[in-house]
Amino acid sequence: MSSKKLRNILFTLHRYLGLALGLIAIIIGLTGSLLVFHTEIDIIYPLHYSLLSGDIGLKFVGIVGLLFTILSITGIILWPGWRKLIAGFKIKWNAHPKRMNFDIHKVAGVITATFLVFTFFTGFCWNFSEFINPIIYALTFSKPHPDLVSVPIFGQLPLGLKDQLKIAQAALPNASLSLIGFPSEPKETFWFNFNLGDVSLDQYSGKVLQVSTIATASLGDV
């Protein structure tokens, strides 16, 4: 196959993927930006990750992330700067609007392309974590975390949040609390996210089941 024919195929793929995914990109991009306010706007999380469509939406958004990864890679390949660097960064502001739009697209695209590839591909991996995580652990020769469970104690209610938080903070002294994950089922654990790492506790006994920090995390987790 000639390089010209391959380039035409990639151009067609890039153009139609961009056209088909454009609206979804706007929704996911805007909601992703708003995640910084997720505490104040609870609906942003499910809207961003699954378009408010549950597990089906989660997989759909994951596939969209993979398609956008392909879109970004084809854009990098098609960038005119590979043939002539100056042409790749030149914008003709006084040209026809269609040409000016193309120039802005190629320059903005190549500048952000690397970030977009990592953003979309990690989004795909996040939504398909049950398949991707085992591959990551295998490639990095790391062991995945064991499933953590709370052990119900007959006749005893779960420890109160105040006691749980005190134990978690003792496990990571001088750390600042960011998030708390509350158990919704009898065997689920309390999860505390600090700026230095995570702590998981048995909701009944308060036993520290796991402390995870960057310093102690495996290569796969990092």
C-alpha positions in Angstrom: 0.0 0.0 0.0 1.4 3.4 -1.0 1.9 6.1 1.7 -0.5 8.3 -0.2 -3.3 5.7 -0.1 -2.6 5.0 3.6 -2.8 8.7 4.3 -6.1 9.0 2.5 -7.5 6.1 4.6 -6.3 7.7 7.8 -7.7 11.1 6.8 -11.1 9.6 6.1 -11.1 7.6 9.4 -10.0 10.8 11.3 -12.7 12.9 9.7 -15.6 10.6 10.2 -14.6 9.6 13.7 -14.4 13.3 14.6 -17.8 14.0 13.1 -19.5 11.1 14.8 -17.9 11.7 18.3 -18.0 15.5 18.3 -21.2 16.0 20.4 -20.2 13.2 22.8 -16.8 14.9 23.2 -18.5 18.2 24.2 -20.6 16.5 26.9 -17.7 14.4 28.3 -15.3 17.2 28.1 -17.5 19.8 29.9 -18.6 17.4 32.6 -14.9 16.3 33.1 -14.0 20.0 33.6 -16.8 20.4 36.1 -15.6 17.4 38.2 -13.5 19.8 40.1 -16.8 20.9 41.7 -18.0 17.3 42.2 -18.7 17.9 45.9 -21.2 20.7 45.0 -22.7 19.1 41.9 -23.3 15.4 42.6 -24.7 14.6 39.1 -21.5 15.4 37.3 -19.9 12.0 38.3 -22.5 9.7 36.7 -23.0 12.0 33.8 -19.3 12.1 33.0 -18.6 8.4 33.5 -21.8 6.8 32.1 -24.0 9.6 30.6 -26.5 8.7 33.4 -27.0 5.3 31.8 -25.6 2.9 34.3 -23.3 0.0 33.3 -24.3 0.2 29.6 -23.4 3.9 29.6 -20.1 3.2 31.4 -19.1 0.8 28.7 -20.3 3.1 25.9 -18.2 6.0 27.3 -15.2 3.6 27.6 -15.6 2.7 23.9 -15.9 6.4 23.0 -12.6 6.9 24.9 -10.9 4.2 22.8 -12.3 5.7 19.6 -11.0 9.2 20.6 -7.6 7.6 21.3 -7.6 6.4 17.7 -8.8 9.8 16.5 -6.0 11.5 18.3 -3.3 9.1 17.0 -4.5 9.5 13.4 -4.4 13.3 13.9 -0.8 13.1 15.0 0.1 10.9 11.9 -1.8 13.3 9.6 -0.1 16.5 11.0 1.5 18.4 8.1 4.5 19.3 10.2 6.1 15.8 9.7 6.8 16.9 6.1 7.6 20.5 6.8 7.8 21.8 10.4 6.9 25.4 9.6 3.8 24.3 7.8 2.7 22.3 10.8 2.6 25.4 13.0 1.6 28.1 10.5 -1.9 29.7 10.7 -3.1 31.8 7.7 -5.3 34.3 9.5 -6.2 36.2 6.4 -7.1 33.0 4.4 -10.6 31.7 3.6 -12.4 30.7 6.8 -12.3 27.1 5.9 -8.5 27.2 5.5 -8.1 29.2 8.7 -10.2 26.7 10.6 -8.0 23.9 9.2 -4.9 25.7 10.3 -6.2 26.3 13.8 -7.3 22.7 14.0 -3.9 21.3 13.0 -1.9 23.5 15.4 -4.2 23.2 18.4 -4.5 19.5 17.7 -0.8 18.7 17.6 -0.2 20.8 20.7 -2.8 18.9 22.7 -2.6 15.5 21.0 -0.3 13.8 23.6 -2.5 14.9 26.4 -5.6 13.8 24.6 -4.2 10.3 23.9 -3.4 9.8 27.6 -6.7 11.3 28.7 -8.9 9.3 26.4 -6.9 6.0 26.8 -6.9 6.1 30.6 -10.6 6.9 30.5 -11.1 3.8 28.4 -9.0 1.8 30.8 -10.9 3.2 33.8 -14.3 2.1 32.4 -13.0 -1.3 31.4 -10.9 -1.8 34.5 -12.1 -5.4 35.1 -10.3 -6.3 31.9 -7.4 -3.8 31.8 -6.2 -4.0 35.5 -5.2 -7.7 35.2 -3.2 -6.8 32.1 -1.5 -4.0 33.9 -0.6 -6.2 36.9 0.7 -8.9 34.6 2.9 -6.5 32.6 4.4 -4.9 35.7 4.8 -8.3 37.6 2.7 -6.8 40.4 0.1 -8.4 42.6 -3.4 -6.9 42.7 -4.9 -5.9 46.0 -6.9 -8.7 47.7 -10.6 -8.2 48.1 -11.2 -6.4 51.4 -14.3 -7.3 53.4 -15.7 -6.5 56.8 -16.6 -9.3 59.1 -20.0 -8.8 60.8 -20.0 -9.4 64.5 -23.2 -10.9 65.9 -25.2 -8.4 67.9 -22.8 -5.5 67.2 -23.5 -2.5 65.1 -20.8 -0.9 63.0 -18.4 1.5 64.7 -19.4 5.1 64.5 -17.8 7.4 61.9 -16.0 9.4 64.7 -14.2 6.2 65.9 -13.5 5.0 62.4 -12.0 8.3 61.4 -9.8 8.4 64.5 -8.4 5.0 63.6 -7.9 5.9 60.0 -6.1 9.1 60.9 -3.8 7.2 63.3 -2.8 5.0 60.4 -1.7 8.0 58.4 -0.6 10.7 60.9 -0.4 14.3 59.7 -2.4 13.5 56.6 -5.4 15.6 55.5 -8.7 13.9 54.8 -10.2 14.3 51.3 -13.0 11.7 50.9 -14.9 9.1 52.8 -16.3 6.0 51.2 -19.2 4.6 53.3 -20.1 0.9 53.2 -23.5 0.2 51.7 -23.5 -3.6 52.4 -22.6 -5.6 55.6 -19.4 -6.9 54.1 -18.1 -3.7 52.6 -15.4 -1.6 54.3 -15.0 2.0 55.3 -12.6 3.8 53.0 -10.8 7.0 53.8 -8.8 9.0 51.2 -6.1 11.3 52.5 -3.7 13.5 50.7 -0.9 10.9 51.5 -2.8 7.7 50.7 -5.9 5.5 51.4 -7.0 3.6 54.5 -9.6 0.8 54.5 -11.2 -0.4 57.8 -13.4 -3.2 58.9 -16.7 -1.4 59.6 -17.4 -3.5 62.7 -14.1 -3.9 64.5 -12.3 -0.9 63.1 -9.4 -3.1 62.1 -7.0 -1.5 59.6 -7.3 -3.8 56.5 -5.1 -1.8 54.2 -3.0 1.3 54.1 -2.0 2.3 50.5 0.5 5.2 49.8 2.6 6.0 46.8 5.7 4.9 48.7 4.3 1.4 49.4 2.2 0.9 46.2 3.3 -1.6 43.6 4.3 -0.6 40.1 1.0 -1.8 38.8 -0.9 0.4 41.2 1.3 3.4 40.5 
